[in-house]
């Protein structure tokens, strides 16, 4: 992730003059309007932005809002939604921290957000851009569809439940593969779950049209619902049909309902531990700064006991009945195959600083993906960063309790949950892995990696895990 700290066309800094940063107090006494900040070189600016963000987050977590405000003023001199990777990331984390501060005045926060309107067209656009600008959904579709095709070999009645029904692209590709089956295509029924009727209507129209072209018997069953409110009876699973389930970036939101609404606010870590952590960051060699979270920020920071217990196994007392009962209900449907795609992050700590440090590095990697493939001036890039990635950052940093829905966890946690719910892992076939690998090799960006780990697939940017794809069947 070295490019995170470089401007387009700039060379890497080989010696850092930032030692004086570690001597500076992150306090209101630094001065204003900080004209020297704009004279920093790209790498200096990146390091100092991280220095300021961590300090600001500490003040926010501790309720020192005046100090936090002073640091936000400094950050605003350096961050930019159309700058380099760190400038862009910092802009959205700054917005998230400011939003968290505003939440301490609920009336003011509600007033400032009272006229916001969630447009269905915006949601459709964001999903389209995520599909087009990143390879993750395409790889998930390849692996999911191949697993379904193999599991449904010889089946005449196939029912697919799409828990993340955001568009028709995945199933149009599957229809075309099924139409070429030597034994002929099955009768196919797809149940799409989405909270917007308009999205499901568009899917139904395009899929029905494609099925007619391919002469495949097809039905689409729309279920207008959020996943946490899903009525399983509306899925209309019938005896005699072979069932497949696809869940893409959905299950983590169930963990929000597991959270105790009365959970106390995250404590401030000790000043000493943060001083040591910041000293490490600022003394990093420029050639190794791409690992700033993995090796320095996270390892140099001691997670709170509260956050450690929050990340315990799904069988612990902190696990909620909602996610557990949902997975048990999926198991009760007896799917021949279920494919789950999730973010492979650790963003579900109850401690603000733990979440901020983890998410700062995760989203720096995602922004870096775009930096290497899309022009900084691209309007589509700005839209997806603001409307998708920026909103996720805000939810992770600014929200608590059931409102915090972006509770991404690592693959091993999902493996534990699914195993406890009665599912058995199904390794992806050599054909499916090869198809996904070939797609990634032809994608045109060397930063993406894919690894098969114990029959599961993990997608990387450089050496940072971003998404996992796993396949399951009901264990009887």
C-alpha positions, 0 to 999 in steps of 0.5 A, a space after each residue: 500500500 505504499 501508493 497510499 502515501 504518494 501523489 501521482 507522479 511523486 517519488 517516495 520519500 527516503 528520509 523522514 523529517 517528521 521526528 518533530 511531530 512526536 514532540 508536538 502536543 495534540 492540543 488546542 495550543 498548536 496555533 491557527 491557521 497552520 499555514 505550514 501544514 500546506 507545505 508538507 510533502 505527500 508522505 509527511 502529510 499522510 503520516 501527520 493526518 493519521 497522527 491527527 486522526 488518532 488524536 482526534 478520535 481519542 478526544 472524541 472517545 473521552 468527550 474532550 470535544 473542544 480539543 477534538 474540534 481543534 484537531 478537526 480544524 487542522 485535519 480539514 487543512 490537509 484532508 480532501 475528498 479529491 486528493 490522494 488516498 490518505 487525504 480522501 480517507 481522512 476526509 471521510 473519517 473526519 466527517 464520521 468523527 464530526 457526526 459522532 460529536 454531533 450525536 451528543 446533541 441529539 436534537 441538533 443532529 436530527 435537525 441537520 439530518 431531517 431533510 435527508 432523503 434516501 433515493 432508490 436510484 442512488 442505491 441502485 447507482 451505488 451497487 452498479 458502481 461497486 460492481 463496475 469499479 471493484 472485482 469483488 462482486 464479479 468474483 463472488 458471482 463466479 464462485 457462487 454460480 459455479 458452486 450452484 451449478 455443481 450442486 444442482 447437477 441433474 436437478 429438475 426443480 431448482 430454487 435459489 434464495 438471494 438474500 442480497 437481491 440488488 441486481 440481475 447480473 449474477 443470475 443472468 450469467 447463471 441462466 446462460 450456464 444452465 441453458 447449456 446443460 447437457 440434460 437441459 435446463 431445470 425449472 428455476 425459481 429465484 426468490 429475491 429479498 430486498 427492502 426496496 420494491 423497485 429494485 425487485 421489480 427491475 430484477 424480475 423484469 430483466 430475469 424474466 426477459 432473459 429466461 424467455 430468450 433462453 427458453 427456460 421455465 422461470 419464476 421470480 418471487 419478490 420478498 420486500 423486506 430487510 434481512 433482519 425482518 425476514 418472514 421465512 414463510 414468504 420464501 415459499 420453499 417447497 418439497 421436491 425442489 433443490 434449494 440454494 442460498 446466496 448471501 452477499 455482504 448481508 449477514 454482518 448486519 444481523 449482528 447489530 441486533 445482537 448488541 445490548 442497547 444499554 452498552 456503555 460508551 467505549 472507554 478511552 485507552 491510556 494516554 501512555 499506550 497512545 503516546 507509544 503507538 503514535 511514536 511508533 507510527 511517526 518513526 516508521 520507515 517510509 518503505 514500510 508505512 503500507 503496513 501501518 495498521 497491521 504492524 504498528 497501529 493495531 499491534 502497538 495498541 492494546 485492545 480493551 478487555 471489553 472489545 476482546 470479549 465482544 469478539 468472542 465465539 458465537 456461542 458465548 453469552 454475548 451472542 444474540 438470539 437474532 443472528 443465531 436464530 436466523 442461521 438456524 432458520 436457514 439451516 432448517 430450509 435444508 439447502 443443498 448449497 449456501 454461499 456466503 460472501 462477507 467483508 473480511 474485516 474486524 470492525 465489530 469491537 465495542 471500543 471506538 479506538 479499536 474500530 477506528 484503527 482497524 477500519 482506517 486500514 481496511 478502508 485505506 486499502 479499498 481507497 487504494 484499490 481505486 487509486 490504482 485503477 481509477 482517475 482521481 478526477 473520476 466522478 464515479 470514483 467520488 460517488 462511490 467513495 462518498 455514497 458507499 465507502 464514506 457512509 460505511 465509515 460513518 456507520 462504523 465510527 459514529 454509530 453505536 447499538 442497533 444503529 451500527 449495522 456495518 459490523 464486519 468480522 473475520 472469516 473465522 468468526 463466520 465459520 464458527 457461527 455457521 458450524 454451530 448452526 449445523 452447516 458443514 463447509 463445502 470446499 470450492 471446486 478446482 474449476 470454480 477457483 480456477 475461473 475466479 483466479 483467471 478472472 482476477 489475472 485478467 482484471 488488469 491490476 496487479 494489486 489484487 490477490 486471491 488465496 484458497 484457504 481450507 476450501 474457502 476463498 479470500 480476496 486481498 489487496 496487496 497483503 490485506 484481506 478484504 473479502 471472503 467467500 465460503 460455501 456450506 450445506 446443511 449437516 444432518 
